């Protein structure tokens, strides 16, 4: 066999093998990078989830405080309204009682 052809075949084979080896090493490196990326994303997602949980908890506490204040204010307003209505209807009842008494005395007299 011609030494020139043999040299070219060996060089071409070595070149092809080196390309496959480099490709294989590159794939392994990419796999490691993807694994690191996945772990990093998992950590970020966990941190985001914890942060969201804290925000929802703060929101719920704030919302509960506001609802409690609203309920207290409503209670105070209804108490005032009840007192005002009781006072007004008390006056009306007193007037009706006076009219009833007057009518009763006129009818009996």
PAZAZA-835472 format. One record per residue (C-alpha): residue in one letter; x, y, z. Coordinates in Angstrom, 2 decimals, padded with zeros to 5 digits. Each point is the difference from the previous one (the first is absolute). Example, Ala and Ser with C-alpha at 12.3 -4.5 7.8 and 13.67 -1.06 7.14 Angstrom:
<sites>
SITE aa       X       Y       Z
SITE  A  012.30 -004.50  007.80
SITE  S  001.37  003.44 -000.66
</sites>
This chain:
<sites>
SITE aa       X       Y       Z
SITE  X  000.00  000.00  000.00
SITE  X  001.19  003.44 -000.78
SITE  X  001.40  001.79  003.07
SITE  X -001.65  003.24 -001.07
SITE  X -003.48 -001.57 -000.11
SITE  X  000.65 -001.76  003.29
SITE  X  001.00  003.31  001.61
SITE  X -003.08  001.76 -001.36
SITE  X -002.28 -002.81  001.22
SITE  X  001.56  000.05  003.46
SITE  X -000.17  003.82  000.17
SITE  X -003.62  000.02 -001.15
SITE  X -000.90 -002.72  002.50
SITE  X  001.73  001.87  002.81
SITE  X -001.78  003.21 -001.02
SITE  X -003.39 -001.71 -000.09
SITE  X  000.62 -001.69  003.37
SITE  X  001.12  003.28  001.53
SITE  X -003.20  001.69 -001.27
SITE  X -002.16 -002.73  001.56
SITE  X  002.02  000.13  003.23
SITE  X -000.32  003.79  000.18
SITE  X -003.70 -000.26 -000.70
SITE  X -000.42 -002.63  002.72
SITE  X  001.94  002.11  002.51
SITE  X -002.02  003.05 -000.97
SITE  X -003.25 -001.93  000.60
SITE  X  001.20 -001.07  003.44
SITE  X  000.90  003.59  000.79
SITE  X -003.39  001.19 -001.20
SITE  X -001.70 -002.64  002.15
SITE  X  001.87  001.25  003.06
SITE  X -000.95  003.58 -000.86
SITE  X -003.65 -000.99 -000.37
SITE  X  000.11 -001.81  003.34
SITE  X  001.44  003.10  001.67
SITE  X -002.59  002.13 -001.77
SITE  X -002.82 -002.28  001.21
SITE  X  001.29  000.10  003.59
SITE  X  000.29  003.77 -000.18
SITE  X -003.54  000.29 -001.38
SITE  X -001.29 -002.30  002.72
SITE  X  001.62  002.18  002.67
SITE  X -001.40  003.15 -001.57
SITE  X -003.47 -001.54 -000.25
SITE  X  000.17 -001.05  003.65
SITE  X  001.07  003.49  001.05
SITE  X -002.77  001.53 -002.10
SITE  X -002.53 -002.38  001.50
SITE  X  001.11  000.86  003.54
SITE  X -000.11  003.71 -000.79
SITE  X -003.52 -000.36 -001.45
SITE  X -001.11 -001.92  003.07
SITE  X  001.31  002.79  002.23
SITE  X -001.73  002.64 -002.12
SITE  X -003.31 -001.90  000.09
SITE  X  000.32 -000.40  003.76
SITE  X  000.63  003.73  000.42
SITE  X -002.90  000.77 -002.31
SITE  X -002.32 -002.28  001.96
SITE  X  001.06  001.54  003.31
SITE  X -000.49  003.52 -001.34
SITE  X -003.35 -000.99 -001.51
SITE  X -001.10 -001.53  003.31
SITE  X  000.94  003.20  001.85
SITE  X -001.93  002.12 -002.48
SITE  X -003.05 -002.25  000.25
SITE  X  000.14  000.16  003.78
SITE  X  000.18  003.80 -000.11
SITE  X -002.89  000.09 -002.47
SITE  X -002.07 -002.28  002.23
SITE  X  000.70  002.18  003.04
SITE  X -000.93  003.14 -001.92
SITE  X -003.21 -001.64 -001.24
SITE  X -000.85 -001.05  003.55
SITE  X  000.49  003.56  001.25
SITE  X -002.11  001.42 -002.83
SITE  X -002.82 -002.48  000.58
SITE  X  000.05  000.74  003.72
SITE  X -000.33  003.72 -000.72
SITE  X -002.78 -000.68 -002.49
SITE  X -001.83 -002.21  002.50
SITE  X  000.27  002.70  002.67
SITE  X -001.24  002.69 -002.39
SITE  X -002.91 -002.13 -001.19
SITE  X -000.89 -000.99  003.56
SITE  X  000.03  003.66  001.03
SITE  X -002.15  001.07 -002.98
SITE  X -002.47 -002.86  000.38
SITE  X -000.07  000.61  003.74
SITE  X -001.15  003.56 -000.70
SITE  X -002.60 -001.28 -002.47
SITE  X -001.23 -002.58  002.52
SITE  X -000.25  002.68  002.65
SITE  X -002.03  002.18 -002.39
SITE  X -002.27 -002.94 -000.86
SITE  X -000.44 -000.73  003.68
SITE  X -000.94  003.63  000.62
SITE  X -002.47 -000.03 -002.92
SITE  X -001.45 -003.31  001.19
SITE  X -000.39  001.34  003.50
SITE  X -001.68  003.17 -001.30
SITE  X -002.35 -001.99 -002.25
SITE  X -000.80 -002.36  002.83
SITE  X -000.78  002.86  002.36
SITE  X -002.22  001.73 -002.59
SITE  X -001.86 -003.19 -000.75
SITE  X -000.55 -000.80  003.65
SITE  X -000.98  003.52  000.97
</sites>
